[in-house]
Amino acid sequence: MQKYTYDVAIVGGGMVGSALACALAESDLKVALVEPHAPSVFDPETPCGLRVSAISYASENILKALGVWEGIISRRACPYRRMLVWEKGQSVETNFSSSSLGLPHLGHIVENAIVQLVLHERMSTLDQVTMYCPAKSETVDFMAQKITLNTGESFSAKLIVAADGAHSRLREMAGIPLTQRTYNQHALVATVETALPQQDITWQCYAPTGPQAFLPLPGHQGSLVWYASPAQVQTYHQMPELKLKDEIQGTFPERLGEITGIFSKGRFPLIRRHAQTYVRPGFVLLGDAAHTIHPQIGQGVNMGFLDMAALAETILQAHAQGEDFSRARVLKRFERWRRWDNTLMIGITDQLYSIFRSQSRLAQSIRNTSFALADRTPPLNKLFASFAVGKMPHLPRVTRKL
Ligand SMILES: Cc1cc2nc3c(=O)[nH]c(=O)nc-3n(C[C@H](O)[C@H](O)[C@H](O)COP(=O)(O)OP(=O)(O)OC[C@H]3O[C@@H](n4cnc5c(N)ncnc54)[C@H](O)[C@@H]3O)c2cc1C
């Protein structure tokens, strides 16, 4: 039998890859993790970072099970209990609330860098995990299951997991094709300072140019995500701060209060990608390496965490039963478990993109009726709220407190 240096090697120590390393460490498996960038030390005095995510209740349960949730919220996070959605220029609003589900909140807005930092801190305490950080995987020999790093080191692993993000080099090296769609929209993201302290609510306005979202951050801060045509986003991005502040001010409702400053801003192209297979013998794609979606419903990393929990459960169960977890037939169980849910989420996001772009009377009347129904029909309202917190059938074991 072939001898490997590690049982599992994870390439990419972002939020999803790092979470997998922590999850596998509850067994006797030897795990390696490769990541080029060590997360920065947290400084509570600096403004919130640009990249933030709405972490669902389901993901919170996963992070609790990994023993990192306290470390995250003790650094910086903002819970939200309500979501307000409306169409620009229309009077109908839809409110979603955690109280309809009997939950304390719907989720938290958290800086990606904090989630990654706390997971890296946790990994560094786990004997079964060897971290190669900073280091980058340069080449992979799939016959020998061998990874060579830019540091000159190399090692082999029974299972290689590509968690190296949307532009996954490993996916490319493995020759796994993508189904993809480039949206005619980019996102302008900005961390802003606000006159009013943040409330426990996320705001999402559907404008003809694209959705405009405002997410609460701790204290007098907020995260703005503004979707518009690539040219418009470029214009906003290049605007002097005072002018951009006025643009933002004029776009969001007055009750949000004054925007007093812009700490940071960035822009992102939006591409939906879905790998045509997640697995090969001895190889798995995870998180953004397997799929990226339009971020308007804030589900990308939540899907990644659910994939991670399902993969960890599949591997640990097979290992406990003496099965070779790197075999395609075991890995296919993970793919069958997650592909349908991911396809559904991608489909819903695509439909929302199309319905809200159309200015036809029919589309407008569908939108108005849907907003009114979702607001005034309690079972429907509860269904959408459940969806937002990540409550779905066949969830991995660690999320089942929902
Ligand atoms: C504007 C915007 C807003 C978003 N908002 C939300 C939201 O509210 N909620 C939500 O759930 N999702 C959101 N997302 C999606 C979310 O950010 C991603 O799904 C998530 O970051 C993916 O995590 P990941 O760990 O899979 O990949 P990444 O975060 O991309 O991590 C990949 C890691 O791999 C490393 N890497 C790359 N190449 C190599 C290599 N050769 N060797 C070793 N390591 C390598 C990288 O350094 C990186 O750390 C948003 C996305 C965008 C663009």
The ligand as an ORCA input file, in Angstrom:
! r2SCAN-3c Opt
* xyz 0 1
  C     -18.859     41.599     -2.990
  C     -18.995     40.256     -2.341
  C     -19.815     40.139     -1.207
  C     -19.987     38.884     -0.609
  N     -20.830     38.763      0.474
  C     -21.074     37.545      1.018
  C     -21.981     37.396      2.119
  O     -22.548     38.350      2.644
  N     -22.214     36.132      2.598
  C     -21.613     35.039      2.057
  O     -21.902     33.904      2.485
  N     -20.726     35.145      1.036
  C     -20.448     36.372      0.502
  N     -19.554     36.495     -0.535
  C     -18.838     35.289     -1.009
  C     -17.658     34.957     -0.098
  O     -16.793     36.069      0.032
  C     -16.869     33.764     -0.692
  O     -17.793     32.729     -0.968
  C     -15.821     33.240      0.295
  O     -14.845     34.220      0.562
  C     -15.136     32.001     -0.285
  O     -14.252     31.455      0.668
  P     -13.193     30.350      0.216
  O     -12.419     30.013      1.451
  O     -13.859     29.264     -0.540
  O     -12.263     31.096     -0.854
  P     -11.270     32.317     -0.648
  O     -11.752     33.237      0.409
  O     -11.040     32.892     -2.006
  O      -9.943     31.620     -0.114
  C      -9.074     30.937     -0.960
  C      -7.717     30.892     -0.294
  O      -6.815     30.128     -1.117
  C      -5.561     30.742     -1.102
  N      -4.832     30.314     -2.295
  C      -5.019     30.706     -3.578
  N      -4.131     30.097     -4.393
  C      -3.386     29.276     -3.609
  C      -2.305     28.389     -3.866
  N      -1.801     28.209     -5.095
  N      -1.763     27.718     -2.830
  C      -2.249     27.871     -1.584
  N      -3.276     28.701     -1.284
  C      -3.825     29.408     -2.289
  C      -5.858     32.234     -1.044
  O      -4.766     32.968     -0.520
  C      -7.077     32.282     -0.153
  O      -6.761     32.504      1.219
  C     -19.344     37.731     -1.142
  C     -18.503     37.860     -2.258
  C     -18.332     39.106     -2.854
  C     -17.445     39.229     -4.075
*
